[in-house]
C-alpha cells in the first residue's frame, strides 16, 4: 500500500483549471499571408485590425511565430 505522496499529486483544485479563463469570444485573427510567395503558408496571428479605423491607417506589423522562427512583415 502506498499512501504517501499520492495526496499531493491529486490535490489540485478542479475549479482553478476550469474557471481560470473567462469564456473567450472568438478572437478574429488578421490572417494576412506573408508577402513572399514562398511563405504564403505563414499567416499573421495578430488580432484583426479594427474595422472602424479610418481609411489610410497603416497596417499593423504582421507577425507569425513558427516554432523558434518569428516572421515579421
Ligand atoms: Zn496582420
PDB file of the backbone (N, CA, C, O) and the ligand in Angstrom, with CONECT records:
HET     ZN  A 101       1
ATOM      1  N   UNK A   1       0.847  -1.207   0.000  1.00  0.00           N
ATOM      2  CA  UNK A   1       0.000   0.000   0.000  1.00  0.00           C
ATOM      3  C   UNK A   1       0.879   1.252   0.000  1.00  0.00           C
ATOM      4  O   UNK A   1       1.783   1.370   0.827  1.00  0.00           O
ATOM      5  N   UNK A   2       0.636   2.134  -0.866  1.00  0.00           N
ATOM      6  CA  UNK A   2       1.399   3.381  -0.841  1.00  0.00           C
ATOM      7  C   UNK A   2       0.429   4.537  -0.629  1.00  0.00           C
ATOM      8  O   UNK A   2      -0.360   4.884  -1.507  1.00  0.00           O
ATOM      9  N   UNK A   3       0.511   5.101   0.523  1.00  0.00           N
ATOM     10  CA  UNK A   3      -0.386   6.209   0.821  1.00  0.00           C
ATOM     11  C   UNK A   3       0.337   7.541   0.778  1.00  0.00           C
ATOM     12  O   UNK A   3      -0.291   8.596   0.696  1.00  0.00           O
ATOM     13  N   UNK A   4       1.653   7.488   0.834  1.00  0.00           N
ATOM     14  CA  UNK A   4       2.389   8.747   0.869  1.00  0.00           C
ATOM     15  C   UNK A   4       2.531   9.336  -0.536  1.00  0.00           C
ATOM     16  O   UNK A   4       2.589   8.608  -1.526  1.00  0.00           O
ATOM     17  N   UNK A   5       2.583  10.604  -0.599  1.00  0.00           N
ATOM     18  CA  UNK A   5       2.823  11.364  -1.832  1.00  0.00           C
ATOM     19  C   UNK A   5       1.658  11.299  -2.823  1.00  0.00           C
ATOM     20  O   UNK A   5       1.627  12.058  -3.792  1.00  0.00           O
ATOM     21  N   UNK A   6       0.729  10.424  -2.593  1.00  0.00           N
ATOM     22  CA  UNK A   6      -0.381  10.361  -3.544  1.00  0.00           C
ATOM     23  C   UNK A   6      -1.326  11.553  -3.384  1.00  0.00           C
ATOM     24  O   UNK A   6      -1.854  12.089  -4.358  1.00  0.00           O
ATOM     25  N   UNK A   7      -1.519  11.947  -2.134  1.00  0.00           N
ATOM     26  CA  UNK A   7      -2.446  13.042  -1.863  1.00  0.00           C
ATOM     27  C   UNK A   7      -1.982  14.336  -2.526  1.00  0.00           C
ATOM     28  O   UNK A   7      -2.805  15.084  -3.055  1.00  0.00           O
ATOM     29  N   UNK A   8      -0.716  14.605  -2.506  1.00  0.00           N
ATOM     30  CA  UNK A   8      -0.226  15.858  -3.081  1.00  0.00           C
ATOM     31  C   UNK A   8      -0.398  15.874  -4.595  1.00  0.00           C
ATOM     32  O   UNK A   8      -0.683  16.920  -5.178  1.00  0.00           O
ATOM     33  N   UNK A   9      -0.231  14.750  -5.216  1.00  0.00           N
ATOM     34  CA  UNK A   9      -0.339  14.689  -6.673  1.00  0.00           C
ATOM     35  C   UNK A   9      -1.767  14.950  -7.137  1.00  0.00           C
ATOM     36  O   UNK A   9      -1.984  15.524  -8.204  1.00  0.00           O
ATOM     37  N   UNK A  10      -2.724  14.533  -6.343  1.00  0.00           N
ATOM     38  CA  UNK A  10      -4.113  14.690  -6.774  1.00  0.00           C
ATOM     39  C   UNK A  10      -4.817  15.840  -6.076  1.00  0.00           C
ATOM     40  O   UNK A  10      -6.025  16.028  -6.220  1.00  0.00           O
ATOM     41  N   UNK A  11      -4.059  16.591  -5.332  1.00  0.00           N
ATOM     42  CA  UNK A  11      -4.670  17.670  -4.562  1.00  0.00           C
ATOM     43  C   UNK A  11      -4.708  18.952  -5.375  1.00  0.00           C
ATOM     44  O   UNK A  11      -4.197  19.988  -4.949  1.00  0.00           O
ATOM     45  N   UNK A  12      -5.305  18.875  -6.521  1.00  0.00           N
ATOM     46  CA  UNK A  12      -5.448  20.067  -7.346  1.00  0.00           C
ATOM     47  C   UNK A  12      -6.902  20.513  -7.306  1.00  0.00           C
ATOM     48  O   UNK A  12      -7.811  19.685  -7.344  1.00  0.00           O
ATOM     49  N   UNK A  13      -7.110  21.757  -7.233  1.00  0.00           N
ATOM     50  CA  UNK A  13      -8.485  22.238  -7.225  1.00  0.00           C
ATOM     51  C   UNK A  13      -8.994  22.292  -8.660  1.00  0.00           C
ATOM     52  O   UNK A  13      -8.455  23.022  -9.492  1.00  0.00           O
ATOM     53  N   UNK A  14     -10.007  21.537  -8.936  1.00  0.00           N
ATOM     54  CA  UNK A  14     -10.507  21.463 -10.322  1.00  0.00           C
ATOM     55  C   UNK A  14     -10.990  22.811 -10.838  1.00  0.00           C
ATOM     56  O   UNK A  14     -10.805  23.120 -12.015  1.00  0.00           O
ATOM     57  N   UNK A  15     -11.596  23.606  -9.991  1.00  0.00           N
ATOM     58  CA  UNK A  15     -12.154  24.858 -10.493  1.00  0.00           C
ATOM     59  C   UNK A  15     -11.093  25.860 -10.910  1.00  0.00           C
ATOM     60  O   UNK A  15     -11.358  26.770 -11.695  1.00  0.00           O
ATOM     61  N   UNK A  16      -9.883  25.685 -10.377  1.00  0.00           N
ATOM     62  CA  UNK A  16      -8.801  26.574 -10.788  1.00  0.00           C
ATOM     63  C   UNK A  16      -8.497  26.380 -12.267  1.00  0.00           C
ATOM     64  O   UNK A  16      -8.073  27.311 -12.951  1.00  0.00           O
ATOM     65  N   UNK A  17      -8.715  25.184 -12.746  1.00  0.00           N
ATOM     66  CA  UNK A  17      -8.440  24.907 -14.151  1.00  0.00           C
ATOM     67  C   UNK A  17      -9.635  25.297 -15.013  1.00  0.00           C
ATOM     68  O   UNK A  17      -9.477  25.920 -16.062  1.00  0.00           O
ATOM     69  N   UNK A  18     -10.815  24.932 -14.569  1.00  0.00           N
ATOM     70  CA  UNK A  18     -11.981  25.138 -15.417  1.00  0.00           C
ATOM     71  C   UNK A  18     -12.448  26.590 -15.463  1.00  0.00           C
ATOM     72  O   UNK A  18     -13.015  27.033 -16.461  1.00  0.00           O
ATOM     73  N   UNK A  19     -12.209  27.325 -14.385  1.00  0.00           N
ATOM     74  CA  UNK A  19     -12.749  28.675 -14.350  1.00  0.00           C
ATOM     75  C   UNK A  19     -11.688  29.757 -14.450  1.00  0.00           C
ATOM     76  O   UNK A  19     -11.969  30.940 -14.262  1.00  0.00           O
ATOM     77  N   UNK A  20     -10.477  29.342 -14.746  1.00  0.00           N
ATOM     78  CA  UNK A  20      -9.399  30.318 -14.823  1.00  0.00           C
ATOM     79  C   UNK A  20      -9.613  31.277 -15.986  1.00  0.00           C
ATOM     80  O   UNK A  20      -9.308  32.467 -15.895  1.00  0.00           O
ATOM     81  N   UNK A  21     -10.141  30.740 -17.073  1.00  0.00           N
ATOM     82  CA  UNK A  21     -10.308  31.587 -18.243  1.00  0.00           C
ATOM     83  C   UNK A  21     -11.758  31.994 -18.421  1.00  0.00           C
ATOM     84  O   UNK A  21     -12.640  31.136 -18.414  1.00  0.00           O
ATOM     85  N   UNK A  22     -12.017  33.240 -18.575  1.00  0.00           N
ATOM     86  CA  UNK A  22     -13.371  33.661 -18.914  1.00  0.00           C
ATOM     87  C   UNK A  22     -13.695  33.169 -20.310  1.00  0.00           C
ATOM     88  O   UNK A  22     -12.808  32.962 -21.138  1.00  0.00           O
ATOM     89  N   UNK A  23     -14.961  32.989 -20.550  1.00  0.00           N
ATOM     90  CA  UNK A  23     -15.335  32.468 -21.863  1.00  0.00           C
ATOM     91  C   UNK A  23     -14.845  33.431 -22.934  1.00  0.00           C
ATOM     92  O   UNK A  23     -15.214  34.605 -22.969  1.00  0.00           O
ATOM     93  N   UNK A  24     -14.008  32.895 -23.799  1.00  0.00           N
ATOM     94  CA  UNK A  24     -13.393  33.757 -24.796  1.00  0.00           C
ATOM     95  C   UNK A  24     -14.313  33.922 -25.994  1.00  0.00           C
ATOM     96  O   UNK A  24     -14.761  32.942 -26.590  1.00  0.00           O
ATOM     97  N   UNK A  25     -14.581  35.139 -26.327  1.00  0.00           N
ATOM     98  CA  UNK A  25     -15.295  35.340 -27.582  1.00  0.00           C
ATOM     99  C   UNK A  25     -14.294  35.061 -28.689  1.00  0.00           C
ATOM    100  O   UNK A  25     -13.098  35.311 -28.535  1.00  0.00           O
ATOM    101  N   UNK A  26     -14.770  34.559 -29.765  1.00  0.00           N
ATOM    102  CA  UNK A  26     -13.852  34.129 -30.802  1.00  0.00           C
ATOM    103  C   UNK A  26     -13.017  35.293 -31.296  1.00  0.00           C
ATOM    104  O   UNK A  26     -13.523  36.287 -31.817  1.00  0.00           O
ATOM    105  N   UNK A  27     -11.729  35.129 -31.112  1.00  0.00           N
ATOM    106  CA  UNK A  27     -10.802  36.196 -31.483  1.00  0.00           C
ATOM    107  C   UNK A  27     -10.550  36.164 -32.981  1.00  0.00           C
ATOM    108  O   UNK A  27     -10.081  35.163 -33.523  1.00  0.00           O
ATOM    109  N   UNK A  28     -10.860  37.245 -33.627  1.00  0.00           N
ATOM    110  CA  UNK A  28     -10.588  37.332 -35.052  1.00  0.00           C
ATOM    111  C   UNK A  28      -9.107  37.588 -35.262  1.00  0.00           C
ATOM    112  O   UNK A  28      -8.528  38.501 -34.673  1.00  0.00           O
ATOM    113  N   UNK A  29      -8.516  36.783 -36.095  1.00  0.00           N
ATOM    114  CA  UNK A  29      -7.106  36.987 -36.402  1.00  0.00           C
ATOM    115  C   UNK A  29      -6.978  37.696 -37.740  1.00  0.00           C
ATOM    116  O   UNK A  29      -7.847  37.608 -38.608  1.00  0.00           O
ATOM    117  N   UNK A  30      -5.879  38.391 -37.871  1.00  0.00           N
ATOM    118  CA  UNK A  30      -5.625  39.112 -39.116  1.00  0.00           C
ATOM    119  C   UNK A  30      -5.558  38.131 -40.284  1.00  0.00           C
ATOM    120  O   UNK A  30      -6.278  38.277 -41.271  1.00  0.00           O
ATOM    121  N   UNK A  31      -4.684  37.128 -40.162  1.00  0.00           N
ATOM    122  CA  UNK A  31      -4.638  36.060 -41.167  1.00  0.00           C
ATOM    123  C   UNK A  31      -4.013  36.455 -42.484  1.00  0.00           C
ATOM    124  O   UNK A  31      -4.062  35.698 -43.452  1.00  0.00           O
ATOM    125  N   UNK A  32      -3.435  37.620 -42.526  1.00  0.00           N
ATOM    126  CA  UNK A  32      -2.833  38.054 -43.795  1.00  0.00           C
ATOM    127  C   UNK A  32      -1.603  37.204 -44.095  1.00  0.00           C
ATOM    128  O   UNK A  32      -0.718  37.074 -43.249  1.00  0.00           O
ATOM    129  N   UNK A  33      -1.542  36.625 -45.293  1.00  0.00           N
ATOM    130  CA  UNK A  33      -0.381  35.805 -45.639  1.00  0.00           C
ATOM    131  C   UNK A  33       0.860  36.661 -45.858  1.00  0.00           C
ATOM    132  O   UNK A  33       0.779  37.839 -46.207  1.00  0.00           O
ATOM    133  N   UNK A  34       1.988  36.040 -45.646  1.00  0.00           N
ATOM    134  CA  UNK A  34       3.265  36.723 -45.864  1.00  0.00           C
ATOM    135  C   UNK A  34       3.362  37.156 -47.324  1.00  0.00           C
ATOM    136  O   UNK A  34       2.839  36.498 -48.223  1.00  0.00           O
ATOM    137  N   UNK A  35       4.036  38.267 -47.532  1.00  0.00           N
ATOM    138  CA  UNK A  35       4.094  38.791 -48.905  1.00  0.00           C
ATOM    139  C   UNK A  35       4.996  37.968 -49.810  1.00  0.00           C
ATOM    140  O   UNK A  35       4.879  38.032 -51.033  1.00  0.00           O
ATOM    141  N   UNK A  36       5.897  37.194 -49.212  1.00  0.00           N
ATOM    142  CA  UNK A  36       6.768  36.362 -50.048  1.00  0.00           C
ATOM    143  C   UNK A  36       5.997  35.136 -50.525  1.00  0.00           C
ATOM    144  O   UNK A  36       5.386  34.433 -49.720  1.00  0.00           O
ATOM    145  N   UNK A  37       6.025  34.875 -51.843  1.00  0.00           N
ATOM    146  CA  UNK A  37       5.278  33.724 -52.386  1.00  0.00           C
ATOM    147  C   UNK A  37       5.677  32.408 -51.714  1.00  0.00           C
ATOM    148  O   UNK A  37       4.853  31.501 -51.595  1.00  0.00           O
ATOM    149  N   UNK A  38       6.916  32.298 -51.282  1.00  0.00           N
ATOM    150  CA  UNK A  38       7.368  31.059 -50.657  1.00  0.00           C
ATOM    151  C   UNK A  38       6.849  30.914 -49.232  1.00  0.00           C
ATOM    152  O   UNK A  38       6.949  29.846 -48.628  1.00  0.00           O
ATOM    153  N   UNK A  39       6.302  31.982 -48.712  1.00  0.00           N
ATOM    154  CA  UNK A  39       5.882  31.955 -47.307  1.00  0.00           C
ATOM    155  C   UNK A  39       4.391  32.242 -47.155  1.00  0.00           C
ATOM    156  O   UNK A  39       3.955  32.760 -46.127  1.00  0.00           O
ATOM    157  N   UNK A  40       3.624  31.907 -48.166  1.00  0.00           N
ATOM    158  CA  UNK A  40       2.198  32.221 -48.085  1.00  0.00           C
ATOM    159  C   UNK A  40       1.476  31.366 -47.042  1.00  0.00           C
ATOM    160  O   UNK A  40       0.352  31.677 -46.647  1.00  0.00           O
ATOM    161  N   UNK A  41       2.128  30.287 -46.600  1.00  0.00           N
ATOM    162  CA  UNK A  41       1.527  29.480 -45.523  1.00  0.00           C
ATOM    163  C   UNK A  41       1.697  30.183 -44.178  1.00  0.00           C
ATOM    164  O   UNK A  41       1.077  29.809 -43.182  1.00  0.00           O
ATOM    165  N   UNK A  42       2.541  31.199 -44.169  1.00  0.00           N
ATOM    166  CA  UNK A  42       2.761  31.978 -42.950  1.00  0.00           C
ATOM    167  C   UNK A  42       1.714  33.081 -42.909  1.00  0.00           C
ATOM    168  O   UNK A  42       1.746  34.014 -43.711  1.00  0.00           O
ATOM    169  N   UNK A  43       0.795  32.962 -41.976  1.00  0.00           N
ATOM    170  CA  UNK A  43      -0.257  33.971 -41.883  1.00  0.00           C
ATOM    171  C   UNK A  43      -0.179  34.699 -40.559  1.00  0.00           C
ATOM    172  O   UNK A  43       0.257  34.146 -39.549  1.00  0.00           O
ATOM    173  N   UNK A  44      -0.600  35.924 -40.581  1.00  0.00           N
ATOM    174  CA  UNK A  44      -0.490  36.781 -39.407  1.00  0.00           C
ATOM    175  C   UNK A  44      -1.398  36.268 -38.284  1.00  0.00           C
ATOM    176  O   UNK A  44      -2.580  35.997 -38.492  1.00  0.00           O
ATOM    177  N   UNK A  45      -0.821  36.147 -37.115  1.00  0.00           N
ATOM    178  CA  UNK A  45      -1.587  35.683 -35.959  1.00  0.00           C
ATOM    179  C   UNK A  45      -1.914  36.826 -35.004  1.00  0.00           C
ATOM    180  O   UNK A  45      -2.350  36.603 -33.874  1.00  0.00           O
ATOM    181  N   UNK A  46      -1.703  38.027 -35.465  1.00  0.00           N
ATOM    182  CA  UNK A  46      -2.079  39.186 -34.663  1.00  0.00           C
ATOM    183  C   UNK A  46      -3.601  39.359 -34.727  1.00  0.00           C
ATOM    184  O   UNK A  46      -4.241  38.907 -35.677  1.00  0.00           O
ATOM    185  N   UNK A  47      -4.163  39.999 -33.736  1.00  0.00           N
ATOM    186  CA  UNK A  47      -5.610  40.263 -33.813  1.00  0.00           C
ATOM    187  C   UNK A  47      -5.942  41.067 -35.054  1.00  0.00           C
ATOM    188  O   UNK A  47      -5.163  41.913 -35.491  1.00  0.00           O
ATOM    189  N   UNK A  48      -7.104  40.793 -35.613  1.00  0.00           N
ATOM    190  CA  UNK A  48      -7.511  41.521 -36.808  1.00  0.00           C
ATOM    191  C   UNK A  48      -7.599  43.005 -36.496  1.00  0.00           C
ATOM    192  O   UNK A  48      -8.002  43.398 -35.401  1.00  0.00           O
ATOM    193  N   UNK A  49      -7.219  43.820 -37.462  1.00  0.00           N
ATOM    194  CA  UNK A  49      -7.302  45.257 -37.244  1.00  0.00           C
ATOM    195  C   UNK A  49      -8.745  45.700 -37.052  1.00  0.00           C
ATOM    196  O   UNK A  49      -9.679  45.106 -37.591  1.00  0.00           O
ATOM    197  N   UNK A  50      -8.894  46.736 -36.289  1.00  0.00           N
ATOM    198  CA  UNK A  50     -10.224  47.276 -36.017  1.00  0.00           C
ATOM    199  C   UNK A  50     -10.849  47.789 -37.305  1.00  0.00           C
ATOM    200  O   UNK A  50     -10.274  48.661 -37.956  1.00  0.00           O
ATOM    201  N   UNK A  51     -12.011  47.271 -37.689  1.00  0.00           N
ATOM    202  CA  UNK A  51     -12.634  47.712 -38.957  1.00  0.00           C
ATOM    203  C   UNK A  51     -13.067  49.167 -38.919  1.00  0.00           C
ATOM    204  O   UNK A  51     -13.336  49.767 -39.959  1.00  0.00           O
ATOM    205  N   UNK A  52     -13.134  49.736 -37.717  1.00  0.00           N
ATOM    206  CA  UNK A  52     -13.565  51.131 -37.613  1.00  0.00           C
ATOM    207  C   UNK A  52     -12.433  52.129 -37.832  1.00  0.00           C
ATOM    208  O   UNK A  52     -12.639  53.342 -37.796  1.00  0.00           O
ATOM    209  N   UNK A  53     -11.235  51.595 -38.060  1.00  0.00           N
ATOM    210  CA  UNK A  53     -10.117  52.507 -38.275  1.00  0.00           C
ATOM    211  C   UNK A  53     -10.349  53.323 -39.537  1.00  0.00           C
ATOM    212  O   UNK A  53     -10.881  52.809 -40.521  1.00  0.00           O
ATOM    213  N   UNK A  54      -9.960  54.570 -39.516  1.00  0.00           N
ATOM    214  CA  UNK A  54     -10.153  55.403 -40.711  1.00  0.00           C
ATOM    215  C   UNK A  54      -9.306  54.893 -41.865  1.00  0.00           C
ATOM    216  O   UNK A  54      -8.233  54.330 -41.653  1.00  0.00           O
ATOM    217  N   UNK A  55      -9.790  55.091 -43.086  1.00  0.00           N
ATOM    218  CA  UNK A  55      -9.014  54.662 -44.253  1.00  0.00           C
ATOM    219  C   UNK A  55      -7.661  55.348 -44.274  1.00  0.00           C
ATOM    220  O   UNK A  55      -7.531  56.512 -43.896  1.00  0.00           O
ATOM    221  N   UNK A  56      -6.666  54.613 -44.716  1.00  0.00           N
ATOM    222  CA  UNK A  56      -5.332  55.189 -44.768  1.00  0.00           C
ATOM    223  C   UNK A  56      -4.513  54.873 -43.537  1.00  0.00           C
ATOM    224  O   UNK A  56      -3.316  55.156 -43.484  1.00  0.00           O
ATOM    225  N   UNK A  57      -5.164  54.283 -42.543  1.00  0.00           N
ATOM    226  CA  UNK A  57      -4.406  53.885 -41.361  1.00  0.00           C
ATOM    227  C   UNK A  57      -3.450  52.758 -41.747  1.00  0.00           C
ATOM    228  O   UNK A  57      -3.871  51.755 -42.324  1.00  0.00           O
ATOM    229  N   UNK A  58      -2.189  52.920 -41.436  1.00  0.00           N
ATOM    230  CA  UNK A  58      -1.239  51.873 -41.830  1.00  0.00           C
ATOM    231  C   UNK A  58      -1.539  50.556 -41.119  1.00  0.00           C
ATOM    232  O   UNK A  58      -2.020  50.537 -39.986  1.00  0.00           O
ATOM    233  N   UNK A  59      -1.243  49.456 -41.812  1.00  0.00           N
ATOM    234  CA  UNK A  59      -1.435  48.139 -41.230  1.00  0.00           C
ATOM    235  C   UNK A  59      -0.559  47.981 -39.998  1.00  0.00           C
ATOM    236  O   UNK A  59       0.480  48.625 -39.856  1.00  0.00           O
ATOM    237  N   UNK A  60      -1.004  47.120 -39.130  1.00  0.00           N
ATOM    238  CA  UNK A  60      -0.122  46.769 -38.020  1.00  0.00           C
ATOM    239  C   UNK A  60       1.031  45.932 -38.560  1.00  0.00           C
ATOM    240  O   UNK A  60       1.047  45.558 -39.733  1.00  0.00           O
ATOM    241  N   UNK A  61       1.971  45.650 -37.712  1.00  0.00           N
ATOM    242  CA  UNK A  61       3.098  44.832 -38.126  1.00  0.00           C
ATOM    243  C   UNK A  61       2.666  43.370 -38.026  1.00  0.00           C
ATOM    244  O   UNK A  61       2.410  42.856 -36.938  1.00  0.00           O
ATOM    245  N   UNK A  62       2.591  42.714 -39.183  1.00  0.00           N
ATOM    246  CA  UNK A  62       2.124  41.336 -39.180  1.00  0.00           C
ATOM    247  C   UNK A  62       3.183  40.423 -38.580  1.00  0.00           C
ATOM    248  O   UNK A  62       4.380  40.585 -38.817  1.00  0.00           O
ATOM    249  N   UNK A  63       2.714  39.471 -37.807  1.00  0.00           N
ATOM    250  CA  UNK A  63       3.645  38.563 -37.138  1.00  0.00           C
ATOM    251  C   UNK A  63       3.127  37.143 -37.199  1.00  0.00           C
ATOM    252  O   UNK A  63       1.922  36.895 -37.209  1.00  0.00           O
ATOM    253  N   UNK A  64       4.066  36.221 -37.238  1.00  0.00           N
ATOM    254  CA  UNK A  64       3.714  34.800 -37.155  1.00  0.00           C
ATOM    255  C   UNK A  64       4.871  34.087 -36.469  1.00  0.00           C
ATOM    256  O   UNK A  64       6.016  34.160 -36.915  1.00  0.00           O
ATOM    257  N   UNK A  65       4.559  33.405 -35.390  1.00  0.00           N
ATOM    258  CA  UNK A  65       5.592  32.665 -34.683  1.00  0.00           C
ATOM    259  C   UNK A  65       5.495  31.205 -35.079  1.00  0.00           C
ATOM    260  O   UNK A  65       4.492  30.542 -34.816  1.00  0.00           O
ATOM    261  N   UNK A  66       6.543  30.712 -35.712  1.00  0.00           N
ATOM    262  CA  UNK A  66       6.570  29.328 -36.170  1.00  0.00           C
ATOM    263  C   UNK A  66       7.711  28.626 -35.448  1.00  0.00           C
ATOM    264  O   UNK A  66       8.859  28.667 -35.891  1.00  0.00           O
ATOM    265  N   UNK A  67       7.387  27.989 -34.340  1.00  0.00           N
ATOM    266  CA  UNK A  67       8.433  27.358 -33.545  1.00  0.00           C
ATOM    267  C   UNK A  67       9.368  28.424 -33.008  1.00  0.00           C
ATOM    268  O   UNK A  67       8.961  29.286 -32.230  1.00  0.00           O
ATOM    269  N   UNK A  68      10.616  28.361 -33.425  1.00  0.00           N
ATOM    270  CA  UNK A  68      11.583  29.349 -32.962  1.00  0.00           C
ATOM    271  C   UNK A  68      11.672  30.530 -33.910  1.00  0.00           C
ATOM    272  O   UNK A  68      12.321  31.530 -33.602  1.00  0.00           O
ATOM    273  N   UNK A  69      11.028  30.422 -35.053  1.00  0.00           N
ATOM    274  CA  UNK A  69      11.155  31.471 -36.060  1.00  0.00           C
ATOM    275  C   UNK A  69      10.001  32.461 -35.931  1.00  0.00           C
ATOM    276  O   UNK A  69       8.829  32.085 -35.962  1.00  0.00           O
ATOM    277  N   UNK A  70      10.352  33.700 -35.789  1.00  0.00           N
ATOM    278  CA  UNK A  70       9.329  34.746 -35.748  1.00  0.00           C
ATOM    279  C   UNK A  70       9.384  35.523 -37.052  1.00  0.00           C
ATOM    280  O   UNK A  70      10.386  36.158 -37.382  1.00  0.00           O
ATOM    281  N   UNK A  71       8.293  35.456 -37.773  1.00  0.00           N
ATOM    282  CA  UNK A  71       8.217  36.216 -39.025  1.00  0.00           C
ATOM    283  C   UNK A  71       7.539  37.542 -38.741  1.00  0.00           C
ATOM    284  O   UNK A  71       6.490  37.590 -38.099  1.00  0.00           O
ATOM    285  N   UNK A  72       8.131  38.593 -39.212  1.00  0.00           N
ATOM    286  CA  UNK A  72       7.533  39.922 -39.085  1.00  0.00           C
ATOM    287  C   UNK A  72       7.582  40.571 -40.448  1.00  0.00           C
ATOM    288  O   UNK A  72       8.634  40.612 -41.087  1.00  0.00           O
ATOM    289  N   UNK A  73       6.448  41.076 -40.895  1.00  0.00           N
ATOM    290  CA  UNK A  73       6.460  41.759 -42.192  1.00  0.00           C
ATOM    291  C   UNK A  73       5.488  42.904 -42.199  1.00  0.00           C
ATOM    292  O   UNK A  73       5.358  43.598 -43.207  1.00  0.00           O
TER     293      UNK A  73
HETATM  294 ZN    ZN A 101      -1.643  41.188 -39.521  1.00  0.00          ZN
END
